Amino acid sequence: MPRRKAQEKRASNENISQASSAPAGILRVGPAGWSYPDWAGYVYPSRRAKGFHEATYLAEFFDTIEINTSFYQPLRPEHAAQWIERVAANPRFVFTAKLWQRFTHDIRSITSDSATAEEREVRVGFDVLRAANKLGAVLLQFPFSFHRTAETVAYLSSVLKRFADYPLVVEVRHASWDSPETLELLRTSGVSFCNIDQPIIGRSLGPSAQATSAVGYVRLHGRRYDTWFSDDAAIPAHERYNYLYSAEELAPWATRVRKVTERAREMFVVTNNHFQGKSVVNALQLIHILKGTKVRVPEPLRRQYPQLEEIANSPPAEPMLFPIGGGKDARK
């Protein structure tokens, strides 16, 4: 082969190699929330040492947690400041947080007299996180009943403008939002589309791999078809999220995450199937799949879910002759 052609081929191969190894967007995977009574003995030790805090503990294993208390009431600034301190040992750690449901579940909120005061309440907590560079995204979680109409599009546009200075992510669950117009609205607003996994019932929004801003976002809710829309008072609320994804079910989502990550500067993957720590199990498995490395596993969790042994980066602290729980899988 002539020398010049050999050089061109070598340069071409180097370019291919550089392209394949080019750094993708920052990937953070973690659970939604941390304050669950049923996590005792599953995710957290049954007996906690003095000064134990859930966020500090989880930050040893994850680079993000989605704050869900801010959905029910505005985040108090003193709590935000405390949580920043709690995760300080992990410099890669960034929170995401849900917007107060007042702005996502009541379309009268933008026009109400109290809207400005309520916005200030929301901002005061979020701004503490943002000032510390610990606010990766603000999630606007709309309910299934929020269908795409002229009125709801106008409302959504108004909310996006109101909070436009934050890195916003919109989660919609009804298939009427599956349209080019929706994606265009988010792109022009600099807002991210939340790709979700949920039980597909009726006109539920299906899986996707959309990236409409510099922030990519995926949320996995589990697939409890029997309890997702149930209004049976006899069924505990946690059963809606009592689901453990199998490795086969996670694989297509790993592919979607990689696709979104190629187009996003920062990528967040949040597992919301939280009952008895199943979200933590699946988050660890996704990190293993996506990063191709073994992971740290909380000791209580590896006893409840022995399948984590194959991805754990260290042996258990104590021999597990009789694993507790026997690998629980909540698909009933």
KAQUITA-V736567 format. One line per field, one symbol per residue. ss: DSSP state (H for helix, E for strand, - for the rest). psi: psi as a letter, one per 30 degrees, with the letter a starting at -180 (. if undefined). A space follows every 10 residues. Layout:
# KAQUITA-V736567
ss = ???
psi = ???
This chain:
# KAQUITA-V736567
ss = --HHHHHHHH HHHHHHHHHH H----EEEEE EE----HHHE ---E------ ---HHHHH-- ---EEEE-HH HH----HHHH HHHHHH---- ---EEEEE-- HHH------- ----HHHHHH HHHHHHHHHH H---EEEEEE E--------H HHHHHHHHHH HH-----EEE E--EHHH--H HHHHHHHHH- -EEEEEE--- ---E------ ----EEEEEE ---------- ------HHHH H-----HHHH HHHHHHHHHH H----EEEEE E---HHHHHH HHHHHHHHHH H---E---HH HHHH-HHHHH HE-------- ---------- --
psi = kkeeeeeeee eeeeeeeeef gkkalkkkkl ljlfikeffk fdelkejklk gkkeeeeeff flglkkkfff eflkkkeeee eeeeefgffj ffkkllkkkk ffffgjffee flffeeeeee eeeeeefeee fghgjeljkj jklefiljle eeeeeeeeee eegffljkkk jlfkfffile eeeeeeeffh kkkjklklkj kbhkklllhk jgafkkkkkj flhieffegk gjffkkefff gikjkleeff eeeeeeeeee efgkekkkjk kgifkhgeee eeeeeeeeee fglllkkkee efeeifffef fkglllekki eikkfhikjg j.
